[in-house]
Amino acid sequence: MARTYRILGQSNPNANVLTTLYTVPASNSAIISSLVIANLNETDGTGNSFTLSVNTAGVGVSNSSYIAYRVNCPVKDTVKLTLGITLNAGSVLSANANSGNFAFTAFGTEIY
């Protein structure tokens, strides 16, 4: 099996909009090794929160899909997650934040 190590997805979603960060291509599988979530807010001293979910192909997001829920991240700070999540073809990693000042990056391996 061939493997490609790469940035799987990057996004700066609008506030309160669940946004697809990465979808595993057809006939592939993937391992999400790490996620970096940066709070780009320069002025609001209260911090903000983010949510991450993972679901399989054709299945909508439900309570059991969340891998991080309303995690606080102070302004001008970064949260780094080391995960090792394995996903099959069509699985979706999604991100959401209560502010449009978050940047999400997923790193990992595609296997095909």
Buried (B, 14 or more C-beta within 10 A) or exposed (E): EEEEEEEBBEBBBEEEEEBEBBBBEEEBBBBBBBBBBBBBBEEEEEBBBBBBBBBEEEEEBEEEBBBBEEBEBBBEBEBEBEBEBBBEBBBBBBBBBBBBBBBBBBBBBBBE
